[in-house]
Amino acid sequence: MFYSEIVELILKLKGEIFLSPRERWFLRRLEQDQYPLNVVKEGIKRFYASIPPERRQKTPAFFALKHIQQVRKKSFSKKEIEDWQRKFEKKLEKIGQFIPVPQVKPNNKIEAEEILMDLEKKLYKHLWDDLPEEEKKEILKKYAQFKQDKTALSFMIKGELRKKFNLEIFSLFVEEK
């Protein structure tokens, strides 16, 4: 359901009849990473609204990632999660299995989320750096079509590392399935 709704929205905004394989791949990754449907829709709408109509048809949907992430970050402040401190400690513990984690006591959920996002970046950099060169080349080859957009490429690589190491999403605002 997520996928088809987003495809319809993009096709409508772009005035196209089909999406490229890269765009479809990108949307599948958003769905796998459990981005909320309303966040993805809003981010895509904002992205295409910022582009002149004559350029929309040629602008790939995966360029909307930054807008989607901005909407996601803003939606955090609106959500209320029960016992966020316990959930935060649990996620720190899981990250600590891979990299050293500082002793921190955030004052609120937003601060805790920012700490988790920073540690998540460090974790994925560490995992990538420790990956054998052959595996790195294989992953980069798989996502070669994204090499022009560093943000989309790193997003896809993160998804591969998440699958390979069976990692959860390190966010207080995403509920695991």
CYANA upper distance limits for C-alpha pairs under 8 A (distance plus 0.5 A):
  1 MET  CA      5 GLU  CA      6.69
  2 PHE  CA      6 ILE  CA      6.85
  2 PHE  CA     31 GLU  CA      7.44
  2 PHE  CA     37 LEU  CA      6.69
  3 TYR  CA      7 VAL  CA      6.65
  3 TYR  CA     27 LEU  CA      7.11
  3 TYR  CA     28 ARG  CA      7.38
  3 TYR  CA     31 GLU  CA      7.55
  4 SER  CA      8 GLU  CA      6.68
  5 GLU  CA      9 LEU  CA      6.81
  6 ILE  CA     10 ILE  CA      6.67
  6 ILE  CA     27 LEU  CA      8.27
  6 ILE  CA     37 LEU  CA      8.47
  6 ILE  CA     40 VAL  CA      8.20
  6 ILE  CA     41 LYS  CA      7.09
  7 VAL  CA     11 LEU  CA      6.61
  7 VAL  CA     19 LEU  CA      8.06
  8 GLU  CA     12 LYS  CA      6.62
  9 LEU  CA     13 LEU  CA      6.67
  9 LEU  CA     41 LYS  CA      8.05
 10 ILE  CA     14 LYS  CA      6.41
 10 ILE  CA     44 ILE  CA      7.92
 10 ILE  CA     61 ALA  CA      7.71
 11 LEU  CA     15 GLY  CA      6.10
 11 LEU  CA     16 GLU  CA      5.56
 11 LEU  CA     17 ILE  CA      6.71
 11 LEU  CA     18 PHE  CA      7.21
 11 LEU  CA     19 LEU  CA      7.75
 12 LYS  CA     16 GLU  CA      7.47
 13 LEU  CA     45 LYS  CA      8.21
 13 LEU  CA     48 TYR  CA      7.33
 13 LEU  CA     56 ARG  CA      8.04
 14 LYS  CA     48 TYR  CA      8.23
 14 LYS  CA     56 ARG  CA      5.66
 14 LYS  CA     57 GLN  CA      5.23
 15 GLY  CA     56 ARG  CA      8.36
 15 GLY  CA     57 GLN  CA      6.75
 16 GLU  CA     57 GLN  CA      6.96
 19 LEU  CA     23 GLU  CA      6.51
 19 LEU  CA     24 ARG  CA      6.95
 20 SER  CA     24 ARG  CA      6.87
 21 PRO  CA     25 TRP  CA      6.57
 22 ARG  CA     26 PHE  CA      6.57
 22 ARG  CA     62 PHE  CA      8.35
 22 ARG  CA    145 GLN  CA      7.83
 22 ARG  CA    146 PHE  CA      8.24
 23 GLU  CA     27 LEU  CA      6.75
 23 GLU  CA     60 PRO  CA      7.10
 23 GLU  CA     61 ALA  CA      6.35
 23 GLU  CA     62 PHE  CA      6.47
 24 ARG  CA     28 ARG  CA      6.74
 25 TRP  CA     29 ARG  CA      6.80
 26 PHE  CA     30 LEU  CA      6.90
 26 PHE  CA     62 PHE  CA      6.63
 26 PHE  CA    152 ALA  CA      8.44
 26 PHE  CA    156 MET  CA      8.24
 27 LEU  CA     31 GLU  CA      6.79
 27 LEU  CA     62 PHE  CA      8.44
 28 ARG  CA     32 GLN  CA      6.64
 29 ARG  CA     33 ASP  CA      6.53
 29 ARG  CA    156 MET  CA      7.68
 29 ARG  CA    159 GLY  CA      7.63
 30 LEU  CA     34 GLN  CA      6.80
 30 LEU  CA     35 TYR  CA      6.13
 31 GLU  CA     35 TYR  CA      6.52
 33 ASP  CA    159 GLY  CA      7.99
 33 ASP  CA    169 ILE  CA      7.75
 34 GLN  CA    174 VAL  CA      7.62
 35 TYR  CA     39 VAL  CA      7.44
 35 TYR  CA     40 VAL  CA      7.21
 35 TYR  CA    174 VAL  CA      8.19
 36 PRO  CA     40 VAL  CA      6.91
 37 LEU  CA     41 LYS  CA      6.64
 38 ASN  CA     42 GLU  CA      6.56
 39 VAL  CA     43 GLY  CA      6.56
 39 VAL  CA     68 ILE  CA      6.86
 39 VAL  CA     71 VAL  CA      6.44
 39 VAL  CA     72 ARG  CA      6.28
 39 VAL  CA     75 SER  CA      8.28
 40 VAL  CA     44 ILE  CA      6.60
 40 VAL  CA     68 ILE  CA      6.02
 41 LYS  CA     45 LYS  CA      6.61
 42 GLU  CA     46 ARG  CA      6.63
 42 GLU  CA     68 ILE  CA      7.65
 42 GLU  CA     71 VAL  CA      7.52
 43 GLY  CA     47 PHE  CA      6.58
 43 GLY  CA     64 ALA  CA      7.12
 43 GLY  CA     65 LEU  CA      8.11
 43 GLY  CA     67 HIS  CA      5.30
 43 GLY  CA     68 ILE  CA      4.45
 43 GLY  CA     69 GLN  CA      7.98
 43 GLY  CA     70 GLN  CA      8.03
 43 GLY  CA     71 VAL  CA      6.41
 44 ILE  CA     48 TYR  CA      6.68
 44 ILE  CA     61 ALA  CA      7.90
 44 ILE  CA     64 ALA  CA      6.20
 44 ILE  CA     67 HIS  CA      7.49
 44 ILE  CA     68 ILE  CA      7.08
 45 LYS  CA     49 ALA  CA      6.48
 46 ARG  CA     50 SER  CA      6.80
 46 ARG  CA     67 HIS  CA      7.34
 47 PHE  CA     51 ILE  CA      7.38
 47 PHE  CA     64 ALA  CA      5.96
 47 PHE  CA     67 HIS  CA      6.53
 48 TYR  CA     56 ARG  CA      7.08
 48 TYR  CA     64 ALA  CA      8.36
 51 ILE  CA     55 ARG  CA      7.04
 51 ILE  CA     56 ARG  CA      6.69
 52 PRO  CA     56 ARG  CA      7.05
 53 PRO  CA     57 GLN  CA      8.30
 55 ARG  CA     59 THR  CA      6.85
 59 THR  CA     63 PHE  CA      7.97
 61 ALA  CA     65 LEU  CA      8.49
 62 PHE  CA    152 ALA  CA      7.08
 63 PHE  CA    149 ASP  CA      8.16
 63 PHE  CA    152 ALA  CA      7.93
 64 ALA  CA     68 ILE  CA      6.69
 65 LEU  CA     69 GLN  CA      6.60
 65 LEU  CA    151 THR  CA      8.08
 65 LEU  CA    152 ALA  CA      7.54
 66 LYS  CA     70 GLN  CA      6.69
 66 LYS  CA    151 THR  CA      8.39
 67 HIS  CA     71 VAL  CA      6.78
 68 ILE  CA     72 ARG  CA      6.63
 69 GLN  CA     73 LYS  CA      6.61
 70 GLN  CA     74 LYS  CA      6.79
 71 VAL  CA     75 SER  CA      6.61
 72 ARG  CA     76 PHE  CA      7.08
 73 LYS  CA     77 SER  CA      8.15
 74 LYS  CA     78 LYS  CA      8.03
 75 SER  CA     79 LYS  CA      7.20
 76 PHE  CA    110 ILE  CA      7.56
 76 PHE  CA    173 PHE  CA      6.89
 77 SER  CA    110 ILE  CA      7.19
 79 LYS  CA    173 PHE  CA      7.85
 81 ILE  CA    172 LEU  CA      8.03
 81 ILE  CA    173 PHE  CA      7.67
 83 ASP  CA     87 LYS  CA      7.10
 84 TRP  CA     88 PHE  CA      6.42
 84 TRP  CA    109 LYS  CA      7.12
 84 TRP  CA    172 LEU  CA      7.30
 85 GLN  CA     89 GLU  CA      6.71
 85 GLN  CA    109 LYS  CA      8.33
 86 ARG  CA     90 LYS  CA      6.74
 87 LYS  CA     91 LYS  CA      6.80
 87 LYS  CA    172 LEU  CA      7.41
 88 PHE  CA     92 LEU  CA      6.71
 88 PHE  CA    112 ALA  CA      7.34
 88 PHE  CA    116 LEU  CA      8.43
 88 PHE  CA    172 LEU  CA      7.27
 89 GLU  CA     93 GLU  CA      6.67
 90 LYS  CA     94 LYS  CA      7.00
 91 LYS  CA     95 ILE  CA      6.78
 91 LYS  CA    116 LEU  CA      8.37
 91 LYS  CA    170 PHE  CA      6.85
 92 LEU  CA     96 GLY  CA      6.46
 92 LEU  CA    101 VAL  CA      7.43
 92 LEU  CA    116 LEU  CA      7.96
 93 GLU  CA     97 GLN  CA      7.19
 94 LYS  CA     98 PHE  CA      8.16
 95 ILE  CA     99 ILE  CA      6.85
 95 ILE  CA    101 VAL  CA      7.74
 95 ILE  CA    119 LEU  CA      8.04
 95 ILE  CA    120 GLU  CA      8.05
 95 ILE  CA    123 LEU  CA      7.56
 96 GLY  CA    100 PRO  CA      6.00
 96 GLY  CA    101 VAL  CA      5.91
 98 PHE  CA    123 LEU  CA      7.49
 99 ILE  CA    123 LEU  CA      6.88
 99 ILE  CA    126 HIS  CA      8.09
101 VAL  CA    119 LEU  CA      8.24
106 PRO  CA    111 GLU  CA      6.12
106 PRO  CA    112 ALA  CA      5.75
107 ASN  CA    111 GLU  CA      7.08
107 ASN  CA    112 ALA  CA      8.03
108 ASN  CA    112 ALA  CA      6.77
109 LYS  CA    113 GLU  CA      6.53
109 LYS  CA    172 LEU  CA      8.14
110 ILE  CA    114 GLU  CA      6.77
111 GLU  CA    115 ILE  CA      6.82
112 ALA  CA    116 LEU  CA      6.76
112 ALA  CA    172 LEU  CA      8.48
113 GLU  CA    117 MET  CA      6.63
113 GLU  CA    171 SER  CA      6.73
113 GLU  CA    172 LEU  CA      6.72
114 GLU  CA    118 ASP  CA      6.69
115 ILE  CA    119 LEU  CA      6.68
116 LEU  CA    120 GLU  CA      6.40
116 LEU  CA    170 PHE  CA      6.77
116 LEU  CA    171 SER  CA      7.14
117 MET  CA    121 LYS  CA      6.82
117 MET  CA    170 PHE  CA      7.62
117 MET  CA    171 SER  CA      7.77
118 ASP  CA    122 LYS  CA      7.00
119 LEU  CA    123 LEU  CA      6.51
120 GLU  CA    124 TYR  CA      6.70
120 GLU  CA    170 PHE  CA      7.20
121 LYS  CA    125 LYS  CA      6.65
122 LYS  CA    126 HIS  CA      6.58
123 LEU  CA    127 LEU  CA      6.66
124 TYR  CA    128 TRP  CA      6.46
124 TYR  CA    158 LYS  CA      7.15
124 TYR  CA    161 LEU  CA      7.78
125 LYS  CA    129 ASP  CA      6.53
126 HIS  CA    130 ASP  CA      6.70
127 LEU  CA    131 LEU  CA      6.70
127 LEU  CA    161 LEU  CA      7.90
128 TRP  CA    136 LYS  CA      8.03
128 TRP  CA    161 LEU  CA      8.15
131 LEU  CA    135 GLU  CA      7.01
131 LEU  CA    136 LYS  CA      6.97
132 PRO  CA    136 LYS  CA      6.95
133 GLU  CA    137 LYS  CA      6.63
134 GLU  CA    138 GLU  CA      6.68
135 GLU  CA    139 ILE  CA      6.68
136 LYS  CA    140 LEU  CA      6.57
137 LYS  CA    141 LYS  CA      6.43
138 GLU  CA    142 LYS  CA      6.66
139 ILE  CA    143 TYR  CA      6.88
139 ILE  CA    157 ILE  CA      7.58
139 ILE  CA    160 GLU  CA      8.15
140 LEU  CA    144 ALA  CA      6.11
140 LEU  CA    157 ILE  CA      8.42
143 TYR  CA    147 LYS  CA      7.68
143 TYR  CA    153 LEU  CA      7.34
143 TYR  CA    156 MET  CA      7.78
143 TYR  CA    157 ILE  CA      8.49
146 PHE  CA    150 LYS  CA      7.78
146 PHE  CA    152 ALA  CA      6.84
146 PHE  CA    153 LEU  CA      5.68
147 LYS  CA    153 LEU  CA      6.46
149 ASP  CA    153 LEU  CA      6.67
150 LYS  CA    154 SER  CA      6.54
151 THR  CA    155 PHE  CA      6.68
152 ALA  CA    156 MET  CA      6.75
153 LEU  CA    157 ILE  CA      6.69
154 SER  CA    158 LYS  CA      6.50
155 PHE  CA    159 GLY  CA      6.93
156 MET  CA    160 GLU  CA      6.96
157 ILE  CA    161 LEU  CA      6.73
158 LYS  CA    162 ARG  CA      6.49
159 GLY  CA    163 LYS  CA      6.76
160 GLU  CA    164 LYS  CA      6.57
161 LEU  CA    165 PHE  CA      6.47
161 LEU  CA    166 ASN  CA      8.45
161 LEU  CA    167 LEU  CA      8.43
162 ARG  CA    166 ASN  CA      6.01
162 ARG  CA    167 LEU  CA      5.30
162 ARG  CA    168 GLU  CA      7.55
163 LYS  CA    167 LEU  CA      7.18
168 GLU  CA    176 GLU  CA      7.97
169 ILE  CA    174 VAL  CA      7.74
169 ILE  CA    176 GLU  CA      7.95
